[in-house]
């Protein structure tokens, strides 16, 4: 019996234009009506979860920043945290310096970047739904490193975007030499860096155990490299039809893609009709 569903957002629950389809919303509501916990499990910071997700009254918990943080959104309480130190985050960011490299750090549920990065980001995502997400979840600072050193709560995540895959791979070779970090590859030119102790799957299962739910009662759905931990940790893992081959191979089941109600199809099959 499924008692918890962990859902990646981008490429999974959300369509390409960042919407929840009506069929997906109905399926989530029906699953919640059966007492199943619906948990967003995302690489986004807490402030970046779309309002159409947070406004669903039945969603209480969220796993954010690629598993670095688990939050009770009803009370605002942080349930679990696995962050990098400020020193470790600064070491990574300095290793990734470059004229056209986009660099951000995330802490306390928000992203921070300097003016140069903001200009690059706004140019990269102008006219797309991503820009609205950036406007809601990012703050501009004058000095990236000075602002970083002022943060006391630990660093949840780093985002590094490059002009090319070759440039990214050169930076990865350097960052891999830094102990205690995990490198996540969301798209061919980008990477995200977390503490080696942060993992979507481990965070979701820790939340389930806190709620008295066994691993075998957890279903997880995802599509990308940062969802591999979800596929391995959940009792039942579902890959989207648009997922990478690596994620499909790790999953128990492949559903429809995120443009065609794949989440609803899997929920009906394993949580509502089972």
C-alpha positions as semicolon CSV with decimal commas, in nm:
position;residue;x (nm);y (nm);z (nm)
1;X;0,000;0,000;0,000
2;X;0,132;0,345;-0,095
3;X;0,126;0,596;0,192
4;X;0,365;0,862;0,058
5;X;0,437;0,995;-0,292
6;X;0,756;1,194;-0,349
7;X;0,738;1,409;-0,663
8;X;1,011;1,587;-0,850
9;X;0,876;1,912;-0,996
10;X;1,053;2,025;-1,315
11;X;1,013;1,764;-1,585
12;X;0,787;1,553;-1,364
13;X;0,486;1,718;-1,201
14;X;0,527;2,040;-1,402
15;X;0,490;2,069;-1,777
16;X;0,747;2,248;-1,991
17;X;0,566;2,579;-1,931
18;X;0,565;2,508;-1,555
19;X;0,199;2,414;-1,504
20;X;0,025;2,136;-1,314
21;X;-0,222;1,977;-1,553
22;X;-0,580;1,932;-1,439
23;X;-0,553;1,553;-1,451
24;X;-0,241;1,559;-1,235
25;X;-0,408;1,791;-0,984
26;X;-0,715;1,567;-0,962
27;X;-0,501;1,256;-0,911
28;X;-0,301;1,424;-0,635
29;X;-0,618;1,536;-0,461
30;X;-0,767;1,187;-0,478
31;X;-0,449;1,033;-0,341
32;X;-0,447;1,282;-0,056
33;X;-0,810;1,193;0,012
34;X;-0,693;0,836;0,075
35;X;-0,450;0,962;0,340
36;X;-0,141;0,955;0,118
37;X;0,121;1,223;0,187
38;X;0,214;1,420;-0,127
39;X;0,569;1,559;-0,099
40;X;0,746;1,782;-0,354
41;X;1,109;1,667;-0,384
42;X;1,297;1,926;-0,585
43;X;1,627;2,089;-0,665
44;X;1,460;2,426;-0,620
45;X;1,496;2,623;-0,295
46;X;1,187;2,653;-0,077
47;X;1,106;2,999;-0,213
48;X;1,117;2,860;-0,566
49;X;0,836;2,609;-0,526
50;X;0,555;2,740;-0,751
51;X;0,250;2,891;-0,584
52;X;0,027;2,643;-0,767
53;X;0,207;2,372;-0,568
54;X;0,226;2,541;-0,227
55;X;-0,138;2,650;-0,253
56;X;-0,254;2,288;-0,267
57;X;-0,393;2,254;0,084
58;X;-0,297;1,888;0,115
59;X;0,078;1,947;0,064
60;X;0,248;2,002;0,399
61;X;0,608;1,881;0,363
62;X;0,875;1,959;0,104
63;X;1,223;1,830;0,026
64;X;1,421;2,112;-0,136
65;X;1,769;2,203;-0,265
66;X;1,835;1,849;-0,393
67;X;1,769;1,689;-0,055
68;X;1,961;1,937;0,161
69;X;1,651;2,052;0,350
70;X;1,320;1,900;0,461
71;X;1,058;2,154;0,576
72;X;0,719;2,140;0,743
73;X;0,557;2,420;0,542
74;X;0,260;2,442;0,779
75;X;0,472;2,540;1,079
76;X;0,781;2,661;0,894
77;X;0,994;2,417;1,095
78;X;1,307;2,268;0,940
79;X;1,288;1,893;0,998
80;X;1,621;1,789;0,845
81;X;1,924;1,974;0,710
82;X;2,239;1,853;0,533
83;X;2,433;2,163;0,424
84;X;2,783;2,259;0,314
85;X;2,993;2,486;0,531
86;X;3,047;2,839;0,407
87;X;3,416;2,761;0,361
88;X;3,346;2,458;0,143
89;X;3,096;2,653;-0,068
90;X;3,345;2,936;-0,119
91;X;3,612;2,686;-0,228
92;X;3,378;2,548;-0,495
93;X;3,268;2,891;-0,618
94;X;3,626;3,014;-0,648
95;X;3,717;2,701;-0,841
96;X;3,435;2,781;-1,086
97;X;3,526;3,143;-1,157
98;X;3,497;3,261;-1,519
99;X;3,381;3,564;-1,714
100;X;3,063;3,398;-1,845
101;X;3,006;3,139;-1,570
102;X;2,680;3,183;-1,380
103;X;2,735;3,117;-1,007
104;X;2,475;3,121;-0,728
105;X;2,451;2,995;-0,373
106;X;2,139;2,897;-0,180
107;X;2,067;2,924;0,190
108;X;1,757;2,956;0,408
109;X;1,538;2,875;0,110
110;X;1,663;3,150;-0,125
111;X;1,923;3,197;-0,397
112;X;2,187;3,471;-0,404
113;X;2,398;3,605;-0,691
114;X;2,587;3,919;-0,794
115;X;2,496;4,170;-1,064
116;X;2,705;4,002;-1,333
117;X;2,528;3,671;-1,280
118;X;2,187;3,840;-1,274
119;X;2,251;3,998;-1,613
120;X;2,361;3,663;-1,757
121;X;2,063;3,480;-1,607
122;X;1,806;3,734;-1,724
123;X;1,950;3,725;-2,076
124;X;1,954;3,341;-2,078
125;X;1,594;3,301;-1,964
126;X;1,427;3,615;-2,102
127;X;1,075;3,539;-2,223
128;X;1,053;3,198;-2,052
129;X;0,859;3,077;-1,745
130;X;1,195;3,027;-1,571
131;X;1,236;3,403;-1,540
132;X;0,930;3,427;-1,313
133;X;1,080;3,154;-1,095
134;X;1,409;3,344;-1,073
135;X;1,235;3,669;-0,980
136;X;1,056;3,496;-0,690
137;X;1,348;3,302;-0,550
138;X;1,668;3,507;-0,599
139;X;1,827;3,810;-0,432
140;X;2,107;4,019;-0,582
141;X;2,409;4,103;-0,364
142;X;2,698;4,343;-0,423
143;X;2,979;4,102;-0,333
144;X;2,915;3,728;-0,371
145;X;3,186;3,611;-0,131
146;X;3,119;3,877;0,134
147;X;2,749;3,786;0,132
148;X;2,834;3,416;0,146
149;X;3,051;3,462;0,457
150;X;2,767;3,644;0,634
151;X;2,535;3,341;0,609
152;X;2,523;3,140;0,929
153;X;2,274;2,865;0,847
154;X;2,491;2,656;0,614
155;X;2,480;2,647;0,233
156;X;2,211;2,425;0,084
157;X;2,313;2,422;-0,280
158;X;2,531;2,586;-0,544
159;X;2,428;2,640;-0,907
160;X;2,690;2,674;-1,180
161;X;2,593;2,730;-1,545
162;X;2,844;2,732;-1,829
163;X;2,839;2,832;-2,196
164;X;2,924;2,483;-2,316
165;X;2,946;2,123;-2,205
166;X;3,323;2,133;-2,257
167;X;3,357;2,429;-2,021
168;X;3,140;2,256;-1,762
169;X;3,341;1,935;-1,785
170;X;3,666;2,126;-1,727
171;X;3,519;2,275;-1,409
172;X;3,385;1,937;-1,296
173;X;3,736;1,791;-1,317
174;X;3,853;2,059;-1,071
175;X;3,554;2,042;-0,837
176;X;3,575;1,663;-0,812
177;X;3,901;1,711;-0,621
178;X;3,715;1,890;-0,341
179;X;3,615;1,651;-0,063
180;X;3,267;1,635;0,085
181;X;3,059;1,760;-0,207
182;X;2,815;1,598;-0,449
183;X;2,798;1,705;-0,815
184;X;2,458;1,690;-0,989
185;X;2,418;1,731;-1,366
186;X;2,070;1,866;-1,450
187;X;2,143;1,964;-1,813
188;X;2,450;1,932;-2,038
189;X;2,594;2,277;-1,959
190;X;2,502;2,310;-1,589
191;X;2,583;2,155;-1,254
192;X;2,459;2,183;-0,900
193;X;2,673;2,116;-0,594
194;X;2,551;2,001;-0,254
195;X;2,700;1,848;0,055
196;X;2,788;1,483;-0,004
197;X;2,534;1,408;0,272
198;X;2,244;1,569;0,082
199;X;2,034;1,332;-0,130
200;X;1,672;1,350;-0,243
201;X;1,603;0,985;-0,170
202;X;1,760;0,977;0,173
203;X;1,576;1,295;0,271
204;X;1,239;1,157;0,158
205;X;1,287;0,828;0,340
206;X;1,396;1,009;0,656
207;X;1,072;1,211;0,642
208;X;0,870;0,895;0,584
209;X;1,026;0,727;0,886
210;X;0,948;1,032;1,101
211;X;0,584;0,991;0,997
212;X;0,579;0,617;1,068
213;X;0,582;0,520;0,700
214;X;0,795;0,228;0,579
215;X;1,021;0,253;0,275
216;X;0,804;-0,007;0,100
217;X;0,509;0,231;0,129
218;X;0,685;0,517;-0,052
219;X;0,645;0,584;-0,425
220;X;0,876;0,836;-0,594
221;X;0,868;0,992;-0,941
222;X;1,140;1,176;-1,130
223;X;1,313;1,239;-1,459
224;X;1,669;1,365;-1,414
225;X;2,014;1,298;-1,274
226;X;1,927;1,443;-0,934
227;X;1,639;1,193;-0,907
228;X;1,859;0,882;-0,911
229;X;1,867;0,884;-0,531
230;X;1,486;0,885;-0,533
231;X;1,477;0,586;-0,769
232;X;1,711;0,387;-0,546
233;X;1,555;0,481;-0,212
234;X;1,180;0,446;-0,269
235;X;0,991;0,122;-0,238
236;X;0,838;0,193;-0,579
237;X;1,020;0,415;-0,830
238;X;0,857;0,566;-1,137
239;X;1,043;0,736;-1,422
240;X;0,870;0,984;-1,648
241;X;0,840;0,911;-2,019
242;X;1,071;1,209;-2,077
243;X;1,328;1,087;-1,823
244;X;1,693;1,025;-1,904
245;X;1,786;0,669;-1,996
246;X;1,981;0,641;-1,670
247;X;1,669;0,722;-1,467
248;X;1,448;0,489;-1,672
249;X;1,692;0,203;-1,616
250;X;1,688;0,266;-1,239
251;X;1,307;0,279;-1,212
252;X;1,051;0,006;-1,150
253;X;0,807;0,158;-1,397
254;X;0,807;0,416;-1,677
255;X;0,493;0,628;-1,702
256;X;0,380;0,884;-1,961
257;X;0,580;1,204;-2,005
258;X;0,527;1,528;-1,813
259;X;0,327;1,683;-2,098
260;X;0,073;1,397;-2,097
261;X;-0,028;1,348;-1,731
262;X;0,241;1,093;-1,649
263;X;0,208;1,164;-1,276
264;X;-0,168;1,104;-1,285
265;X;-0,125;0,779;-1,481
266;X;0,120;0,638;-1,224
267;X;-0,089;0,749;-0,927
268;X;-0,399;0,585;-1,069
269;X;-0,211;0,264;-1,140
270;X;-0,030;0,224;-0,807
271;X;-0,213;0,434;-0,548
272;X;-0,579;0,464;-0,650
273;X;-0,662;0,141;-0,833
274;X;-0,415;-0,093;-0,663
